[in-house]
């Protein structure tokens, strides 16, 4: 029995190490427009001139409507303000815009495609995701239990009820 538990722990740890290594590998891949990963605001912050005439994908917060300017933040907190041309948008100041655009030499981006995300959409998405996560956890706790002796999850014979946990009568 003990050998079985050690084997399972070894397998789980090996899987987690492989997962971590592959995550680092894929996260460190450079942009490649041929396979659909255009440069982002991080690359524009590093060397704007190198991407003139190239297609980029950037996102940022609207800071001005006339002209339409977004402030894009890089991974390390650096910021760049980019003027967007060729785009009709109802974006308000504070909204988030994601654009696929061509870099111009005059510091502007000619927009090819865009996604407008209103400011309140961020919080609505987070709240709904939190509620969905809670429902999944509650369902899992009701129908499954953890068997510490075998280090596995086992299905319960009958779902766990709140009355059972509080000591109330389940037949009432």
N, C-alpha and C positions, 0 to 999 in steps of 0.2 A: 504494500500500500504506500509506504513512504517513497519508494522508488518511482511510483506512478506520479506522485505529487511533485517530486523533484523534476521529473521529465516534463510535466506540464509547465512548471515555472520556467524551465530552461527554454521550452518552445515559445512561450509568451515573451520572455525577455529577448530571444533571438528575433522574433517578429518585430518587436518595438525598435530594436537597433536597426534592422533593415528599413523599417518605415522612416526612421529619423534620417538615415543616410540618404535615402531616395528623396526625401523632402528637401534636404539641403542641396542635392544635385539639381533638382528641377527648379528650385528657386534661384539658383545661380546662373541659369541659362541667359545669354545675352539676347536682346531683341533681334528678331529675324522676320522681316515683312513677307518673305517668301512662304513661310509656314503659318502666317497669321498673327505674329506677335510684334506689333509695331513698337517703335520707341515711345517712351512715356515722358512725363514731366521730369523724371529723374535724369534722363539722358539730355533733355533740353537744358536743365540746370547745369549739367557738367560742361557741355559744349554746344551752344545754340547754333553756331555757324556751321558745324559739321552736318546738321540735319536740314539745311536750307534746300527746298525742293522735294524733301522726303515726306511721306505720310506718317503722321504720329497719332497716337491716342492719348489724350489728356483729359483730366477732369479737375474741376475746381469750383470755387464759390463765386457767384456773380457779385462784383464790387461796383460796377457801373453799367447803366443801360444805354447811354448815348455818349460815346460808342460803347458797344457791348464788350466788357472786359471781365475776365475771370482771374482769380488768384489761385494758382495751382501750388500745392505743397508737396515737396519731395519727401522721400522716406526719412531723411535726417532733419526735417524741419525747415529746410531752405524753401523760400517761396519765389515764384516768378509770376508776374502779371502779363497776361496774354490778351491782345485784342482780337476778337473774332469777327471776320467779315464774311459776307455771303450767307448770312443766317437771319431769318426772321424768328424771333423768339418772344414769348410772353413771360420770360423768366423775370422774377422780381429779385431785387437785391437780397442776398442771403441764400437764394436757391442754389442747388448744385447742378452743374452742366457737365456732361461727359461728351466730348467731341472727337471725331475722327477727321483730321484736317491735314492740309499741306502747309508746311512751314515756309513763310515768305521772308525775304531778306530785311524787310522793314519792321520786323518785330511783330508781325501780325500772322494769324493763321486763317487760311481760306477753308471754311468748313465744308466737308463732304457729307457728313452725317452727324446727328446729335441726339442725345438723350437728356430730357429735362426732368430733374427730380426735385419736386417742391420741398421746401425746408421741413415741413411737418411729416413728409413721407419717411424720413429717417427714424423718427421716434415711433411712428405707427408700425413700421417694419420690426423694430426691436421689441416692442410690446407684444405683438402677435407671435413673434418667434419665441419669446419667453413663455407665453401661455401655452404654445404648442409643446415646448420642451417639458413644461410641468405636467401636461396631460400624458405625455409618453412615459415620464418617470412614474407617475401614479399608476398607469396601466401596468407597467413592468413590475412595480412593487406588489400590486394586487394579484398578479397571475404567476409570478416567479419568486423563488427564494434562492438564497445562496447557501450551498452546502459546503461548510468550511472543511469538513473532513476530506472531501474529494476535490475541492477548489473548482466547483462547477455550479452553474445555475440549473435548478430543477424546477419543473412546472409544478405548481400547487395542485392538490386534488380538487380544491374548491377555492374560488377567489377570496382573498382577504377582504374583510368588511370593516368599516369604521367601528361598528358596534362591538366587534370582537376585540379590537384594540382598547376600547374604553371600558370593557367589562360589562356592557349592557346585554340585555336579552336579545339574541338574534332572531327569535321567533315572534317578537312583538309586532 
